[in-house]
Amino acid sequence: MIKVVGTVEFLTPKSSSHYNIRKRKARIQPVETEQLTTRDGALSYKISAKFEILLEKDYNCKSENDYVGKVKPFLDSLIVSSLILNTQIYSIGQVYFPLQQ
């Protein structure tokens, strides 16, 4: 398994409590929420969150940096009904144990 740690910033119509995710292969914890109003008066939220995810080892990836392109699709599958604005990756490394819940 490849463990990736970083931050993600996304825009969503749901509050940050909806995105406190703890699963076997992913942990997402919101750290900052900014409430925004669209032109038509609807509420939306800009959420910054820390994440730790585990990606399956892919033998097509020659180095740990090759996994960078797999992070956003994985986050998209977890953070539904949202638009990911930015991701920052702090570390990528191989691990032999699941995330602690």
N, C-alpha and C positions, 0 to 999 in steps of 0.2 A: 504494500500500500504506500502511496505517496501522500504525505501530509502537507497541506498548504495553509499558511496563516497570513491573514491580511485584513484589510478593511474594504467595505463596499458602501457606496452612496447610491441611493435609488429614490425614485419618485413614485408615489402610490396613493390611491384613494383611501387606504386603510391605515389605522393608527399603528404605532410601533409595537404595541402589545401583541398584535397579530403575528409579528415576525420574530418573536423570541423562540427560536427553533432549536430543539435538542433531539437529534436522531443519532442512530448508530454511526453514520458516516458524515455527519455535519453538525456544527454548532454555530448558530448565528445569534448575536446578542446586540440589540440596538444600544447605542451610547448617546446619540443626540437626535432630536426630532425638531423639525421646523415646520410649523403649520403655514400653508400657503393657500391663497384663494385664486381660483382661475377667473378669467374674464366674465364667465357666465355665473359667477358666484358660488361655484362648487368648491368644497374643501378638498385639498390634497396635502400630502405630507412629504417632506424631503427628509429621509432617514439615513443617518450614518450608523454603520454597525461593524462590529468586529466579527470575523469568521474564522473557523477552523474546519477544513474539509478533508476527507480522505478520498483520493482517487484510486481507481484500480490501476495496477501497474500495466503499462502498455509497452510492449516490446518494440514498437515502432519509434518510441521516444528514446533517443540515444543519450540524452542528458536530462537532468532535472529541469532545466530551463525549457525543454520541449513541452512540459506540462502546462505552461502559462496559457496557451491557447485553449486548454480544456476547462479552465476555471470559470469563465463567464457562462458557457452553456450549462455547467453544473449548477451555478448559482441561479440561473434563469429557471431551472427546473424546481428550485426550492422557493424562490421569491416570486410567486405568481401574482398576476395583476399589477405588475410594476414595470418601470423602465429603469434599467441600471445605467447610472450616469458615469460612474467612476469606480474602478477597482485598483487597489494597491496591494501588492504582494510583498510581505516582509520576509517570509522564509518558505523554502520548499525542501523537503527531505524525505528519505525513505524511513518508514516505521514498520514495526512488526506487531503492533497491538492496536486495538480499536480505541476511539476517543472515550474518555471517561464521561459517564452521564451523571 
